[in-house]
Amino acid sequence: MLANMTATKTLDTLLERAETWPDEAQAELVQSVLDIEAKHFGVYRLSEEERAAVREGLEQMRQGNFASDEEVVAVFSRHRR
């Protein structure tokens, strides 16, 4: 954080500077702030990619496609190392 500034003053300063940024950088800032707000205060909104993955998982579940206990243990063992 900037020396001797409150969080609010720092935020005000950064937002003033951001007004001079290129459109692409401002869009990234807006998306970052929206993500932070959603994480802390809102309902998480799935991306289309995440929504498709959830639908695929639900369809696999309906079809009875589940990992065996041995497969689950193998995955956890592989990632704990």
C-alpha positions as CSV (number, residue, x, y, z in Angstrom):
1,M,0.0,0.0,0.0
2,L,1.1,3.6,-0.5
3,A,3.0,5.0,2.5
4,N,0.9,6.8,5.1
5,M,-2.4,6.6,3.1
6,T,-5.6,5.0,4.3
7,A,-7.1,2.2,2.1
8,T,-9.9,4.6,0.9
9,K,-7.4,7.3,0.0
10,T,-5.2,4.8,-1.8
11,L,-8.3,3.5,-3.7
12,D,-9.3,7.0,-4.7
13,T,-5.7,7.7,-6.0
14,L,-5.6,4.5,-7.9
15,L,-9.0,5.1,-9.5
16,E,-7.9,8.6,-10.6
17,R,-4.9,7.1,-12.2
18,A,-6.9,4.3,-13.8
19,E,-9.0,7.0,-15.6
20,T,-5.9,7.6,-17.8
21,W,-5.4,3.9,-18.6
22,P,-6.1,2.5,-22.1
23,D,-9.6,1.0,-22.5
24,E,-8.3,-2.6,-22.4
25,A,-6.6,-2.0,-19.0
26,Q,-9.7,-0.3,-17.6
27,A,-11.8,-3.3,-18.7
28,E,-9.4,-5.6,-16.9
29,L,-9.7,-3.5,-13.8
30,V,-13.5,-3.5,-14.0
31,Q,-13.5,-7.3,-14.4
32,S,-11.2,-7.7,-11.4
33,V,-13.3,-5.6,-9.2
34,L,-16.4,-7.4,-10.2
35,D,-14.7,-10.8,-9.5
36,I,-13.7,-9.5,-6.0
37,E,-17.1,-8.2,-5.3
38,A,-18.8,-11.4,-6.3
39,K,-16.3,-13.5,-4.2
40,H,-16.9,-11.5,-1.1
41,F,-20.5,-10.2,-1.4
42,G,-22.4,-11.7,-4.2
43,V,-23.6,-14.8,-5.9
44,Y,-21.0,-16.6,-7.9
45,R,-21.9,-16.6,-11.6
46,L,-20.6,-19.5,-13.7
47,S,-18.9,-18.8,-16.9
48,E,-20.3,-20.6,-20.0
49,E,-17.4,-23.0,-19.8
50,E,-18.0,-23.8,-16.2
51,R,-21.8,-24.2,-16.8
52,A,-21.0,-26.7,-19.7
53,A,-18.7,-28.6,-17.4
54,V,-21.4,-28.8,-14.7
55,R,-23.9,-30.0,-17.2
56,E,-21.5,-32.7,-18.5
57,G,-20.9,-33.9,-14.9
58,L,-24.6,-34.1,-14.2
59,E,-25.2,-36.0,-17.3
60,Q,-22.4,-38.5,-16.4
61,M,-23.9,-38.9,-13.0
62,R,-27.3,-39.6,-14.5
63,Q,-25.7,-42.3,-16.6
64,G,-24.1,-43.8,-13.6
65,N,-20.5,-42.9,-14.6
66,F,-18.7,-42.6,-11.3
67,A,-15.1,-43.1,-10.3
68,S,-14.3,-46.2,-8.3
69,D,-13.0,-45.8,-4.8
70,E,-9.6,-47.0,-6.1
71,E,-9.6,-44.4,-8.8
72,V,-10.3,-41.6,-6.3
73,V,-7.6,-42.8,-4.0
74,A,-5.1,-42.9,-6.9
75,V,-5.9,-39.3,-7.9
76,F,-5.5,-38.0,-4.3
77,S,-2.3,-40.0,-3.9
78,R,-0.9,-38.6,-7.1
79,H,-1.6,-35.0,-6.1
80,R,-0.5,-35.2,-2.5
81,R,3.1,-35.9,-3.4
